Amino acid sequence: MKTERHYDFHVGNEVFESGTHVMAILNVTPDSFFAGSRHAHDAVETAKKFLEQGAEIIDIGGQSTRPGAQSVSALEEMARVLPAVESIKKEFPNALVSVDTFYPDVAQAAIDVGADMINDVSCLLDKNLAKVVAQNDVAICVMHDRRKSGIPDLFFDKETGLMRAVDTLLSSGLDKNRILLDGGIGFNKSNDEDWQLLNDYDKLLDMFEEYPFLLGTSRKSMFGGTPETRLSATLDSTMLAVKQGVLFVRVHDVKENRAVINLAK
């Protein structure tokens, strides 16, 4: 049975109120865990394809967040991300572009060249990031990461984890309608915990009823096999997200996930 949820989430000049929408993953990194998502050389063409296939937000990443990946500096991340943001916004000025970063300096630079949203996988490890998005009035997705948030347990406690990040954003002056949350599947959780979280994602949505959620399971290791063999399981999780009332799914395969969402309607 499908759960109907209603929100008021603003990205750029667009408002997302209900249903499930697609955030497309566009990595400008040489070491993304899924080779099919590396698009440093063809970012504009890839964005064009994603938009034609039904993506509503393009999420550009400048460093891999896979387990064991080597981090890069803010300057290197800027060198990777900013040309892609600028080129895509020039070619598609109405496209909504998100930048996957936890560096405040990268976020500000990306906003300066047209980014509409910041996707933070660190749960506001650097609190200055909250100030950046608030001062520029742009949307942010904050993801739970147990290690980086300093919360030892899973976050089924509204007073800790993600709620700390929400409080920081609100106290920095960001409007609540600019906030999207992510449970952080695959980030410092065991495989069993990832599956528990996926199956109980609706409980998380119930707990944070005022705030919409994104689900990021695309081709992740929890599904077993290799990244290349995980599309079917990813599509199953997207179907579950639709039934639970998740507002966004972040995916590598836009066409296929869009088809699942349309079918579920």
Short mmCIF file of the C-alpha atoms (twelve columns), coordinates in Angstrom:
data_MODEL
# 
_entry.id   MODEL 
# 
loop_
_atom_site.group_PDB 
_atom_site.id 
_atom_site.type_symbol 
_atom_site.label_atom_id 
_atom_site.label_alt_id 
_atom_site.label_comp_id 
_atom_site.label_asym_id 
_atom_site.label_seq_id 
_atom_site.Cartn_x 
_atom_site.Cartn_y 
_atom_site.Cartn_z 
_atom_site.pdbx_PDB_model_num 
ATOM 1   C CA . MET A 1   0.000  0.000  0.000   1 
ATOM 2   C CA . LYS A 2   1.358  3.400  -1.019  1 
ATOM 3   C CA . THR A 3   1.746  6.082  1.652   1 
ATOM 4   C CA . GLU A 4   0.789  9.590  0.540   1 
ATOM 5   C CA . ARG A 5   2.959  12.326 2.035   1 
ATOM 6   C CA . HIS A 6   2.922  16.054 1.344   1 
ATOM 7   C CA . TYR A 7   5.836  18.457 1.666   1 
ATOM 8   C CA . ASP A 8   6.934  21.940 0.648   1 
ATOM 9   C CA . PHE A 9   10.539 21.454 -0.472  1 
ATOM 10  C CA . HIS A 10  12.079 24.305 -2.489  1 
ATOM 11  C CA . VAL A 11  15.070 23.966 -4.832  1 
ATOM 12  C CA . GLY A 12  15.845 27.016 -6.908  1 
ATOM 13  C CA . ASN A 13  12.454 28.208 -8.135  1 
ATOM 14  C CA . GLU A 14  10.916 24.737 -8.099  1 
ATOM 15  C CA . VAL A 15  8.698  23.296 -5.374  1 
ATOM 16  C CA . PHE A 16  8.392  19.556 -4.727  1 
ATOM 17  C CA . GLU A 17  5.299  18.640 -2.757  1 
ATOM 18  C CA . SER A 18  4.530  14.961 -3.267  1 
ATOM 19  C CA . GLY A 19  5.366  11.839 -5.228  1 
ATOM 20  C CA . THR A 20  8.876  10.486 -5.768  1 
ATOM 21  C CA . HIS A 21  11.394 12.406 -7.876  1 
ATOM 22  C CA . VAL A 22  14.775 11.599 -9.408  1 
ATOM 23  C CA . MET A 23  18.148 13.028 -8.455  1 
ATOM 24  C CA . ALA A 24  20.695 11.874 -11.034 1 
ATOM 25  C CA . ILE A 25  24.265 11.048 -10.018 1 
ATOM 26  C CA . LEU A 26  26.890 12.708 -12.201 1 
ATOM 27  C CA . ASN A 27  30.388 12.042 -10.916 1 
ATOM 28  C CA . VAL A 28  33.369 14.005 -12.190 1 
ATOM 29  C CA . THR A 29  35.782 11.730 -10.366 1 
ATOM 30  C CA . PRO A 30  38.235 9.118  -11.649 1 
ATOM 31  C CA . ASP A 31  37.429 6.617  -8.889  1 
ATOM 32  C CA . SER A 32  33.660 6.345  -8.425  1 
ATOM 33  C CA . PHE A 33  32.764 2.829  -7.274  1 
ATOM 34  C CA . PHE A 34  30.546 2.405  -10.360 1 
ATOM 35  C CA . ALA A 35  32.535 2.962  -13.540 1 
ATOM 36  C CA . GLY A 36  29.374 3.809  -15.454 1 
ATOM 37  C CA . SER A 37  28.910 6.988  -13.437 1 
ATOM 38  C CA . ARG A 38  32.270 8.605  -14.225 1 
ATOM 39  C CA . HIS A 39  31.550 11.557 -16.494 1 
ATOM 40  C CA . ALA A 40  34.380 14.061 -16.079 1 
ATOM 41  C CA . HIS A 41  34.872 14.244 -19.860 1 
ATOM 42  C CA . ASP A 42  31.231 14.503 -20.917 1 
ATOM 43  C CA . ALA A 43  29.354 16.205 -18.095 1 
ATOM 44  C CA . VAL A 44  27.135 18.367 -20.323 1 
ATOM 45  C CA . GLU A 45  26.136 15.498 -22.613 1 
ATOM 46  C CA . THR A 46  25.425 13.276 -19.631 1 
ATOM 47  C CA . ALA A 47  23.327 15.986 -17.973 1 
ATOM 48  C CA . LYS A 48  21.381 16.399 -21.228 1 
ATOM 49  C CA . LYS A 49  20.660 12.670 -21.316 1 
ATOM 50  C CA . PHE A 50  19.609 12.606 -17.665 1 
ATOM 51  C CA . LEU A 51  17.270 15.573 -18.092 1 
ATOM 52  C CA . GLU A 52  15.679 14.022 -21.173 1 
ATOM 53  C CA . GLN A 53  15.169 10.789 -19.236 1 
ATOM 54  C CA . GLY A 54  13.321 12.581 -16.457 1 
ATOM 55  C CA . ALA A 55  15.852 13.666 -13.835 1 
ATOM 56  C CA . GLU A 56  14.683 16.654 -11.814 1 
ATOM 57  C CA . ILE A 57  18.010 17.385 -10.100 1 
ATOM 58  C CA . ILE A 58  21.549 16.690 -11.320 1 
ATOM 59  C CA . ASP A 59  23.885 15.931 -8.393  1 
ATOM 60  C CA . ILE A 60  27.538 16.553 -9.274  1 
ATOM 61  C CA . GLY A 61  30.203 14.846 -7.180  1 
ATOM 62  C CA . GLY A 62  33.884 15.738 -7.132  1 
ATOM 63  C CA . GLN A 63  35.188 13.005 -4.864  1 
ATOM 64  C CA . SER A 64  34.248 9.416  -4.244  1 
ATOM 65  C CA . THR A 65  32.467 8.608  -0.988  1 
ATOM 66  C CA . ARG A 66  32.869 4.847  -1.366  1 
ATOM 67  C CA . PRO A 67  34.440 3.022  1.616   1 
ATOM 68  C CA . GLY A 68  38.216 3.373  1.555   1 
ATOM 69  C CA . ALA A 69  38.272 6.135  -1.038  1 
ATOM 70  C CA . GLN A 70  41.028 8.707  -0.687  1 
ATOM 71  C CA . SER A 71  39.713 12.170 0.131   1 
ATOM 72  C CA . VAL A 72  40.689 15.164 -1.970  1 
ATOM 73  C CA . SER A 73  41.288 18.757 -0.944  1 
ATOM 74  C CA . ALA A 74  38.737 21.516 -1.348  1 
ATOM 75  C CA . LEU A 75  40.849 23.054 -4.111  1 
ATOM 76  C CA . GLU A 76  41.000 19.822 -6.076  1 
ATOM 77  C CA . GLU A 77  37.287 19.264 -5.620  1 
ATOM 78  C CA . MET A 78  36.614 22.777 -6.914  1 
ATOM 79  C CA . ALA A 79  38.782 22.118 -9.963  1 
ATOM 80  C CA . ARG A 80  36.674 19.062 -10.763 1 
ATOM 81  C CA . VAL A 81  33.208 20.342 -9.919  1 
ATOM 82  C CA . LEU A 82  33.033 24.016 -10.862 1 
ATOM 83  C CA . PRO A 83  33.594 23.614 -14.624 1 
ATOM 84  C CA . ALA A 84  30.839 20.991 -14.738 1 
ATOM 85  C CA . VAL A 85  28.374 23.159 -12.808 1 
ATOM 86  C CA . GLU A 86  29.120 26.221 -14.908 1 
ATOM 87  C CA . SER A 87  28.891 24.348 -18.216 1 
ATOM 88  C CA . ILE A 88  25.656 22.575 -17.355 1 
ATOM 89  C CA . LYS A 89  23.956 25.756 -16.099 1 
ATOM 90  C CA . LYS A 90  25.093 27.610 -19.216 1 
ATOM 91  C CA . GLU A 91  23.647 24.939 -21.500 1 
ATOM 92  C CA . PHE A 92  20.547 24.262 -19.384 1 
ATOM 93  C CA . PRO A 93  19.855 27.401 -17.309 1 
ATOM 94  C CA . ASN A 94  16.611 26.014 -15.894 1 
ATOM 95  C CA . ALA A 95  18.136 22.714 -14.785 1 
ATOM 96  C CA . LEU A 96  18.437 22.177 -11.041 1 
ATOM 97  C CA . VAL A 97  22.029 21.386 -10.099 1 
ATOM 98  C CA . SER A 98  23.215 20.036 -6.760  1 
ATOM 99  C CA . VAL A 99  26.833 19.694 -5.657  1 
ATOM 100 C CA . ASP A 100 27.910 16.834 -3.426  1 
ATOM 101 C CA . THR A 101 30.383 18.374 -0.968  1 
ATOM 102 C CA . PHE A 102 31.030 18.844 2.726   1 
ATOM 103 C CA . TYR A 103 33.481 21.724 2.200   1 
ATOM 104 C CA . PRO A 104 31.978 25.196 2.859   1 
ATOM 105 C CA . ASP A 105 34.403 26.824 0.407   1 
ATOM 106 C CA . VAL A 106 33.426 24.414 -2.363  1 
ATOM 107 C CA . ALA A 107 29.750 24.971 -1.609  1 
ATOM 108 C CA . GLN A 108 30.108 28.757 -1.834  1 
ATOM 109 C CA . ALA A 109 32.103 28.567 -5.058  1 
ATOM 110 C CA . ALA A 110 29.559 26.183 -6.573  1 
ATOM 111 C CA . ILE A 111 26.669 28.448 -5.602  1 
ATOM 112 C CA . ASP A 112 28.530 31.381 -7.155  1 
ATOM 113 C CA . VAL A 113 28.568 29.603 -10.535 1 
ATOM 114 C CA . GLY A 114 24.947 28.515 -10.370 1 
ATOM 115 C CA . ALA A 115 24.441 25.525 -8.064  1 
ATOM 116 C CA . ASP A 116 20.926 25.376 -6.639  1 
ATOM 117 C CA . MET A 117 21.555 22.876 -3.860  1 
ATOM 118 C CA . ILE A 118 24.261 21.289 -1.706  1 
ATOM 119 C CA . ASN A 119 24.306 17.570 -0.900  1 
ATOM 120 C CA . ASP A 120 26.250 17.040 2.340   1 
ATOM 121 C CA . VAL A 121 27.187 13.474 3.270   1 
ATOM 122 C CA . SER A 122 28.929 14.520 6.495   1 
ATOM 123 C CA . CYS A 123 25.919 15.525 8.627   1 
ATOM 124 C CA . LEU A 124 27.349 19.058 8.894   1 
ATOM 125 C CA . LEU A 125 30.785 17.993 10.045  1 
ATOM 126 C CA . ASP A 126 31.782 21.603 9.354   1 
ATOM 127 C CA . LYS A 127 29.071 23.840 10.801  1 
ATOM 128 C CA . ASN A 128 30.152 26.669 8.503   1 
ATOM 129 C CA . LEU A 129 28.384 24.813 5.711   1 
ATOM 130 C CA . ALA A 130 25.085 25.659 7.400   1 
ATOM 131 C CA . LYS A 131 25.995 29.349 7.288   1 
ATOM 132 C CA . VAL A 132 26.843 29.141 3.589   1 
ATOM 133 C CA . VAL A 133 23.519 27.639 2.533   1 
ATOM 134 C CA . ALA A 134 21.558 29.937 4.855   1 
ATOM 135 C CA . GLN A 135 23.279 33.096 3.630   1 
ATOM 136 C CA . ASN A 136 22.642 32.098 0.013   1 
ATOM 137 C CA . ASP A 137 19.155 30.671 0.650   1 
ATOM 138 C CA . VAL A 138 19.834 27.435 -1.214  1 
ATOM 139 C CA . ALA A 139 18.537 23.946 -0.535  1 
ATOM 140 C CA . ILE A 140 20.596 21.324 1.258   1 
ATOM 141 C CA . CYS A 141 20.356 17.577 1.690   1 
ATOM 142 C CA . VAL A 142 21.924 16.419 4.948   1 
ATOM 143 C CA . MET A 143 22.859 12.764 5.259   1 
ATOM 144 C CA . HIS A 144 23.265 10.781 8.438   1 
ATOM 145 C CA . ASP A 145 26.768 9.395  8.920   1 
ATOM 146 C CA . ARG A 146 27.172 7.725  12.293  1 
ATOM 147 C CA . ARG A 147 30.924 8.241  12.470  1 
ATOM 148 C CA . LYS A 148 30.939 11.867 11.378  1 
ATOM 149 C CA . SER A 149 27.907 12.887 13.411  1 
ATOM 150 C CA . GLY A 150 29.366 11.411 16.593  1 
ATOM 151 C CA . ILE A 151 26.210 9.402  17.294  1 
ATOM 152 C CA . PRO A 152 27.071 5.785  18.194  1 
ATOM 153 C CA . ASP A 153 23.678 4.225  17.476  1 
ATOM 154 C CA . LEU A 154 21.320 4.299  14.573  1 
ATOM 155 C CA . PHE A 155 19.422 7.541  14.670  1 
ATOM 156 C CA . PHE A 156 15.910 6.486  15.596  1 
ATOM 157 C CA . ASP A 157 16.002 9.194  18.247  1 
ATOM 158 C CA . LYS A 158 14.712 12.526 17.098  1 
ATOM 159 C CA . GLU A 159 16.856 14.423 19.567  1 
ATOM 160 C CA . THR A 160 20.162 13.256 18.118  1 
ATOM 161 C CA . GLY A 161 21.872 12.639 14.785  1 
ATOM 162 C CA . LEU A 162 19.932 14.213 11.956  1 
ATOM 163 C CA . MET A 163 17.937 16.471 14.260  1 
ATOM 164 C CA . ARG A 164 21.142 18.140 15.421  1 
ATOM 165 C CA . ALA A 165 21.889 19.003 11.810  1 
ATOM 166 C CA . VAL A 166 18.364 20.323 11.277  1 
ATOM 167 C CA . ASP A 167 18.635 22.497 14.393  1 
ATOM 168 C CA . THR A 168 21.976 23.874 13.195  1 
ATOM 169 C CA . LEU A 169 20.516 24.763 9.800   1 
ATOM 170 C CA . LEU A 170 17.467 26.453 11.299  1 
ATOM 171 C CA . SER A 171 19.527 28.404 13.829  1 
ATOM 172 C CA . SER A 172 21.754 29.581 10.966  1 
ATOM 173 C CA . GLY A 173 18.701 31.125 9.337   1 
ATOM 174 C CA . LEU A 174 17.821 28.582 6.647   1 
ATOM 175 C CA . ASP A 175 14.117 28.171 5.964   1 
ATOM 176 C CA . LYS A 176 12.806 24.694 6.761   1 
ATOM 177 C CA . ASN A 177 11.461 24.340 3.223   1 
ATOM 178 C CA . ARG A 178 15.053 24.210 1.961   1 
ATOM 179 C CA . ILE A 179 15.940 21.068 3.963   1 
ATOM 180 C CA . LEU A 180 16.013 17.493 2.649   1 
ATOM 181 C CA . LEU A 181 17.225 14.552 4.768   1 
ATOM 182 C CA . ASP A 182 18.974 11.281 3.900   1 
ATOM 183 C CA . GLY A 183 19.209 8.224  6.169   1 
ATOM 184 C CA . GLY A 184 22.698 7.431  4.899   1 
ATOM 185 C CA . ILE A 185 22.403 3.823  3.765   1 
ATOM 186 C CA . GLY A 186 25.888 2.426  3.205   1 
ATOM 187 C CA . PHE A 187 27.663 4.970  5.391   1 
ATOM 188 C CA . ASN A 188 29.286 3.433  8.470   1 
ATOM 189 C CA . LYS A 189 26.530 0.901  8.962   1 
ATOM 190 C CA . SER A 190 26.674 -2.874 8.745   1 
ATOM 191 C CA . ASN A 191 24.925 -4.708 5.937   1 
ATOM 192 C CA . ASP A 192 22.212 -5.819 8.363   1 
ATOM 193 C CA . GLU A 193 21.727 -2.233 9.542   1 
ATOM 194 C CA . ASP A 194 21.457 -1.036 5.942   1 
ATOM 195 C CA . TRP A 195 18.686 -3.538 5.275   1 
ATOM 196 C CA . GLN A 196 16.939 -2.672 8.539   1 
ATOM 197 C CA . LEU A 197 17.073 0.988  7.624   1 
ATOM 198 C CA . LEU A 198 15.772 0.405  4.101   1 
ATOM 199 C CA . ASN A 199 12.854 -1.702 5.271   1 
ATOM 200 C CA . ASP A 200 12.015 0.738  8.086   1 
ATOM 201 C CA . TYR A 201 12.591 3.939  6.122   1 
ATOM 202 C CA . ASP A 202 8.936  4.851  6.500   1 
ATOM 203 C CA . LYS A 203 9.409  4.927  10.283  1 
ATOM 204 C CA . LEU A 204 12.121 7.515  9.788   1 
ATOM 205 C CA . LEU A 205 9.795  9.551  7.590   1 
ATOM 206 C CA . ASP A 206 7.101  9.335  10.258  1 
ATOM 207 C CA . MET A 207 9.543  10.561 12.904  1 
ATOM 208 C CA . PHE A 208 10.661 13.576 10.863  1 
ATOM 209 C CA . GLU A 209 7.224  14.194 9.389   1 
ATOM 210 C CA . GLU A 210 7.881  17.853 8.597   1 
ATOM 211 C CA . TYR A 211 10.948 17.080 6.484   1 
ATOM 212 C CA . PRO A 212 11.160 15.144 3.217   1 
ATOM 213 C CA . PHE A 213 13.688 12.369 2.680   1 
ATOM 214 C CA . LEU A 214 15.994 11.186 -0.061  1 
ATOM 215 C CA . LEU A 215 16.906 7.514  -0.456  1 
ATOM 216 C CA . GLY A 216 20.341 6.621  -1.806  1 
ATOM 217 C CA . THR A 217 20.749 2.906  -2.505  1 
ATOM 218 C CA . SER A 218 21.792 2.976  -6.148  1 
ATOM 219 C CA . ARG A 219 24.033 -0.015 -6.974  1 
ATOM 220 C CA . LYS A 220 25.375 -0.168 -3.380  1 
ATOM 221 C CA . SER A 221 27.231 -3.118 -1.891  1 
ATOM 222 C CA . MET A 222 24.320 -4.108 0.372   1 
ATOM 223 C CA . PHE A 223 22.820 -5.774 -2.709  1 
ATOM 224 C CA . GLY A 224 25.796 -8.116 -3.180  1 
ATOM 225 C CA . GLY A 225 27.587 -8.911 -6.418  1 
ATOM 226 C CA . THR A 226 29.357 -6.148 -8.330  1 
ATOM 227 C CA . PRO A 227 28.096 -2.629 -9.045  1 
ATOM 228 C CA . GLU A 228 27.314 -3.711 -12.592 1 
ATOM 229 C CA . THR A 229 24.903 -6.432 -11.402 1 
ATOM 230 C CA . ARG A 230 22.923 -4.381 -8.868  1 
ATOM 231 C CA . LEU A 231 20.442 -2.538 -11.069 1 
ATOM 232 C CA . SER A 232 17.525 -4.900 -10.467 1 
ATOM 233 C CA . ALA A 233 17.869 -4.652 -6.681  1 
ATOM 234 C CA . THR A 234 18.186 -0.883 -6.970  1 
ATOM 235 C CA . LEU A 235 14.907 -0.737 -8.877  1 
ATOM 236 C CA . ASP A 236 13.234 -2.838 -6.188  1 
ATOM 237 C CA . SER A 237 14.388 -0.334 -3.564  1 
ATOM 238 C CA . THR A 238 13.041 2.523  -5.671  1 
ATOM 239 C CA . MET A 239 9.657  0.820  -5.783  1 
ATOM 240 C CA . LEU A 240 9.784  0.534  -1.992  1 
ATOM 241 C CA . ALA A 241 10.704 4.224  -1.738  1 
ATOM 242 C CA . VAL A 242 7.659  5.160  -3.798  1 
ATOM 243 C CA . LYS A 243 5.391  3.093  -1.566  1 
ATOM 244 C CA . GLN A 244 6.898  4.659  1.567   1 
ATOM 245 C CA . GLY A 245 6.480  8.222  0.310   1 
ATOM 246 C CA . VAL A 246 10.164 9.112  -0.138  1 
ATOM 247 C CA . LEU A 247 10.425 12.426 -2.018  1 
ATOM 248 C CA . PHE A 248 13.696 11.757 -3.897  1 
ATOM 249 C CA . VAL A 249 15.770 8.791  -4.990  1 
ATOM 250 C CA . ARG A 250 19.402 9.435  -5.908  1 
ATOM 251 C CA . VAL A 251 20.330 7.115  -8.771  1 
ATOM 252 C CA . HIS A 252 22.834 6.286  -11.496 1 
ATOM 253 C CA . ASP A 253 20.241 4.915  -13.924 1 
ATOM 254 C CA . VAL A 254 17.669 7.624  -14.546 1 
ATOM 255 C CA . LYS A 255 15.638 6.026  -17.323 1 
ATOM 256 C CA . GLU A 256 15.096 2.747  -15.497 1 
ATOM 257 C CA . ASN A 257 14.271 4.313  -12.134 1 
ATOM 258 C CA . ARG A 258 11.927 6.834  -13.734 1 
ATOM 259 C CA . ALA A 259 10.082 3.934  -15.377 1 
ATOM 260 C CA . VAL A 260 9.623  2.247  -11.988 1 
ATOM 261 C CA . ILE A 261 8.309  5.464  -10.444 1 
ATOM 262 C CA . ASN A 262 5.879  5.989  -13.309 1 
ATOM 263 C CA . LEU A 263 4.708  2.396  -13.039 1 
ATOM 264 C CA . ALA A 264 4.090  2.792  -9.313  1 
ATOM 265 C CA . LYS A 265 1.822  5.772  -9.949  1 
# 
